[in-house]
Amino acid sequence: MMINHQGITLRFSEEVSGRALEMLRLHGAVILRDFVPDVSEADAEFEALMRAAHASGAPQLDLHHDKNLADGLAMTKSGDHLKIKNPGANLRADAPELAGIFARPIVRSLSEGYLGADASVAQHLVLTRDTGPIDSIVAFHFDEVRSLKFFLYLTEPGEDGGPFQFIRGTSEASRKVREMEWNRVDDYGKIVNRVIEQRSDGWLYTFYGATAPVLQLDTVSCVAPKGSLVVFDTDLLHRGGPLAEGRQRRVARAASYAGHFA
């Protein structure tokens, strides 16, 4: 079962910042339609950055087995991604459109309003390119380090184009579990965060109040036109949804953190 996303969708203007922040606080997510009405320039920059990264022979990490917080190019099970720290400075010359998108005032106002006035805003930018078929681009999970993410669709997702999906009402439980995991292992790579597939129904019922099939009844699929921005709290259980054969999903996403996080 998928729940309609219309209750968290706003048509973008700088004037909707207050309403968007209210939705974030209430639901943990908000969709801003028409954040970038024409993505052609941003998409061209995306492709140019990817080509340059591949041509440079940058180290590549197989994310079947590992993941990290470092800069650079990495292969994933369904494609590739490129992580760029401090995009405002590092992309200004080569990708001014992408740099400018995540430097807009609403990105700062939502970050500071949700995470606190000392938030580290848009600390890095990740470009992801995935090609189907795949049942889900990433399994349901919470992030190892909590952030507020800004997820820009450069392609039309549709229900079978890898839409961003989240499970309503899971952020509070995930926050407690994440803190418990860090206390248990104190190791980013050993955090158990894909709880739907890694934990039993009894464990899920204890911490989330429902078994996996019941939890997933509250899945929201964020199907919106390309150029839409999905803003969400990464303590929500979330994933990249199904991607059909022959479909490609391209996304640019930035992350803000509470306090100082480099």
C-alpha positions as CSV (number, residue, x, y, z in Angstrom):
1,M,0.0,0.0,0.0
2,M,1.3,3.5,-0.9
3,I,0.0,6.6,0.7
4,N,-0.7,9.7,-1.3
5,H,2.0,12.3,-1.0
6,Q,-0.2,15.4,-1.8
7,G,-0.5,16.3,1.9
8,I,3.3,17.1,2.0
9,T,3.5,18.9,-1.4
10,L,3.9,22.6,-2.0
11,R,4.5,24.6,-5.2
12,F,7.8,26.3,-4.6
13,S,8.4,30.0,-4.0
14,E,10.7,31.6,-1.4
15,E,7.5,32.6,0.4
16,V,6.6,29.0,1.3
17,S,9.6,28.5,3.6
18,G,7.5,28.9,6.8
19,R,4.8,26.4,5.6
20,A,7.5,24.0,4.4
21,L,9.1,24.1,7.8
22,E,5.8,23.3,9.5
23,M,5.3,20.3,7.2
24,L,8.9,19.1,8.0
25,R,8.2,19.3,11.7
26,L,4.9,17.5,11.4
27,H,5.7,14.8,8.8
28,G,9.5,14.8,8.6
29,A,9.4,15.5,4.9
30,V,8.1,18.0,2.3
31,I,8.1,18.1,-1.5
32,L,8.7,21.4,-3.2
33,R,7.3,21.2,-6.8
34,D,8.9,23.4,-9.5
35,F,12.0,24.1,-7.3
36,V,13.9,24.1,-10.6
37,P,11.4,24.5,-13.4
38,D,13.9,23.6,-16.1
39,V,16.6,21.1,-15.1
40,S,18.4,20.9,-18.5
41,E,21.3,23.0,-17.3
42,A,21.7,21.2,-14.0
43,D,21.4,17.9,-15.8
44,A,24.1,18.9,-18.3
45,E,26.4,19.8,-15.4
46,F,25.6,16.5,-13.7
47,E,26.7,14.6,-16.8
48,A,29.8,16.7,-17.3
49,L,30.9,16.2,-13.7
50,M,30.4,12.4,-14.0
51,R,32.3,12.2,-17.2
52,A,35.2,14.2,-15.7
53,A,35.3,12.0,-12.6
54,H,35.4,8.8,-14.6
55,A,38.1,10.2,-16.9
56,S,40.3,11.2,-14.0
57,G,40.7,7.6,-12.8
58,A,39.4,8.5,-9.4
59,P,39.4,5.6,-6.9
60,Q,36.1,3.7,-7.0
61,L,34.5,1.9,-4.1
62,D,32.2,-1.1,-4.7
63,L,29.1,-0.3,-2.5
64,H,28.0,-3.9,-2.6
65,H,30.5,-4.3,0.3
66,D,31.2,-0.9,1.8
67,K,30.3,2.8,2.0
68,N,32.1,5.8,3.3
69,L,31.9,9.5,4.0
70,A,34.8,10.5,1.7
71,D,34.8,12.6,-1.4
72,G,34.8,11.1,-4.8
73,L,33.4,8.6,-7.3
74,A,31.9,5.3,-6.2
75,M,30.2,2.4,-8.0
76,T,27.0,1.1,-6.5
77,K,24.9,-2.0,-7.2
78,S,22.7,0.0,-9.7
79,G,25.0,2.7,-11.0
80,D,27.5,5.2,-9.7
81,H,27.7,8.3,-7.5
82,L,29.9,11.3,-7.1
83,K,30.3,13.0,-3.7
84,I,31.6,16.6,-3.6
85,K,32.4,18.4,-0.3
86,N,31.6,22.1,0.1
87,P,29.8,22.4,-3.2
88,G,29.3,26.1,-2.9
89,A,33.0,26.7,-3.3
90,N,34.1,23.6,-5.2
91,L,31.4,23.7,-7.9
92,R,31.1,27.4,-8.4
93,A,33.4,27.4,-11.5
94,D,32.5,24.0,-13.1
95,A,28.8,23.7,-12.2
96,P,27.4,27.1,-11.2
97,E,23.8,26.0,-11.7
98,L,24.0,23.0,-9.3
99,A,26.0,25.1,-6.8
100,G,23.4,27.9,-6.9
101,I,20.5,25.5,-6.5
102,F,21.7,24.3,-3.1
103,A,22.8,27.8,-2.0
104,R,19.2,29.2,-2.2
105,P,17.9,31.0,0.9
106,I,15.2,28.4,1.5
107,V,17.9,25.6,1.9
108,R,19.5,27.6,4.7
109,S,16.2,28.6,6.3
110,L,14.9,25.1,6.4
111,S,18.2,23.7,7.6
112,E,18.5,26.3,10.5
113,G,14.8,26.2,11.3
114,Y,14.8,22.4,11.6
115,L,18.3,21.6,12.9
116,G,19.1,24.8,14.8
117,A,20.7,28.1,14.1
118,D,24.2,26.6,14.1
119,A,23.4,24.0,11.4
120,S,26.1,23.1,8.9
121,V,24.2,23.8,5.6
122,A,24.6,21.8,2.4
123,Q,27.9,20.4,3.6
124,H,28.2,18.1,0.6
125,L,26.6,17.3,-2.7
126,V,26.1,13.7,-4.0
127,L,25.2,13.0,-7.6
128,T,23.6,9.6,-8.1
129,R,22.9,7.8,-11.4
130,D,21.0,4.5,-11.2
131,T,19.8,2.2,-14.0
132,G,17.1,-0.5,-13.7
133,P,15.8,-3.1,-13.3
134,I,16.1,-3.2,-9.6
135,D,13.4,-3.8,-6.9
136,S,14.7,-0.9,-4.8
137,I,17.7,1.3,-5.3
138,V,18.5,1.2,-1.6
139,A,16.6,-0.8,1.1
140,F,14.6,1.0,3.8
141,H,17.0,2.4,6.3
142,F,17.8,5.4,8.5
143,D,21.1,7.2,8.0
144,E,24.1,6.5,10.3
145,V,24.5,10.2,11.0
146,R,21.3,12.2,11.1
147,S,20.9,15.0,8.6
148,L,18.3,17.0,6.7
149,K,18.6,16.0,3.0
150,F,17.6,18.0,-0.1
151,F,16.9,15.6,-2.9
152,L,16.5,17.0,-6.4
153,Y,14.9,14.9,-9.2
154,L,16.7,15.5,-12.5
155,T,14.6,12.8,-14.2
156,E,10.9,12.0,-13.9
157,P,10.6,9.3,-11.3
158,G,7.0,7.9,-11.7
159,E,6.1,4.9,-9.6
160,D,8.7,2.8,-11.5
161,G,11.4,5.3,-11.9
162,G,13.1,5.1,-8.5
163,P,10.9,7.5,-6.5
164,F,12.0,8.5,-3.0
165,Q,9.9,6.6,-0.5
166,F,9.6,6.9,3.3
167,I,7.6,5.3,6.1
168,R,5.5,7.8,8.1
169,G,6.1,8.2,11.8
170,T,9.3,6.3,12.0
171,S,11.8,9.1,12.8
172,E,11.5,9.1,16.6
173,A,12.0,5.3,16.9
174,S,14.9,5.5,14.4
175,R,16.6,8.2,16.4
176,K,16.6,6.1,19.5
177,V,17.8,3.0,17.6
178,R,20.6,5.0,15.9
179,E,21.8,6.4,19.2
180,M,21.7,2.8,20.7
181,E,23.7,1.5,17.7
182,W,26.4,4.1,18.1
183,N,26.7,3.2,21.8
184,R,26.8,-0.5,20.9
185,V,29.5,-0.5,18.2
186,D,30.9,3.1,17.8
187,D,31.7,2.3,14.2
188,Y,30.0,3.9,11.2
189,G,30.4,0.7,9.1
190,K,28.9,-1.6,11.6
191,I,25.7,0.4,12.4
192,V,22.6,-1.8,11.8
193,N,20.3,0.6,10.0
194,R,18.4,-1.4,7.3
195,V,16.1,-2.6,10.0
196,I,13.3,-3.9,7.8
197,E,15.6,-6.5,6.3
198,Q,18.1,-6.9,9.1
199,R,15.9,-7.2,12.2
200,S,13.1,-9.6,13.2
201,D,9.4,-8.7,13.4
202,G,9.6,-9.1,17.2
203,W,12.5,-6.5,17.3
204,L,10.6,-4.2,14.9
205,Y,7.5,-4.5,17.0
206,T,9.4,-3.7,20.2
207,F,11.1,-0.5,18.8
208,Y,8.7,0.7,16.0
209,G,5.4,-0.7,17.4
210,A,4.6,-2.8,14.2
211,T,6.0,-5.7,12.2
212,A,7.6,-5.2,8.8
213,P,4.4,-5.8,6.7
214,V,2.4,-3.4,8.9
215,L,5.1,-0.7,9.0
216,Q,5.3,-0.7,5.2
217,L,1.6,0.0,4.9
218,D,2.5,3.6,5.8
219,T,4.9,4.0,2.9
220,V,4.7,7.4,1.2
221,S,6.0,7.4,-2.5
222,C,7.2,10.9,-3.5
223,V,6.2,10.9,-7.1
224,A,6.7,14.4,-8.4
225,P,7.9,16.0,-11.7
226,K,11.6,16.4,-12.4
227,G,12.8,19.7,-10.9
228,S,11.0,18.9,-7.6
229,L,12.9,18.9,-4.4
230,V,12.2,16.4,-1.6
231,V,13.4,17.6,1.8
232,F,13.5,15.0,4.6
233,D,14.8,14.0,8.0
234,T,17.1,11.0,7.5
235,D,15.9,9.4,10.7
236,L,12.7,8.5,8.8
237,L,13.0,5.0,7.3
238,H,13.5,5.7,3.7
239,R,14.7,4.2,0.4
240,G,14.9,4.7,-3.4
241,G,11.9,2.8,-4.8
242,P,11.7,0.4,-7.7
243,L,13.4,1.2,-11.0
244,A,12.1,-0.5,-14.1
245,E,14.2,-2.0,-16.9
246,G,15.4,0.6,-19.3
247,R,14.8,3.5,-16.8
248,Q,17.5,5.7,-15.4
249,R,17.2,7.9,-12.3
250,R,19.5,10.9,-11.9
251,V,19.4,12.8,-8.6
252,A,21.4,15.6,-7.0
253,R,21.2,15.7,-3.2
254,A,22.7,17.8,-0.5
255,A,22.8,17.3,3.2
256,S,22.7,19.7,6.2
257,Y,23.7,18.7,9.8
258,A,23.0,20.0,13.3
259,G,26.0,21.9,14.6
260,H,29.4,21.5,13.0
261,F,29.9,18.4,10.9
262,A,32.6,18.4,8.3
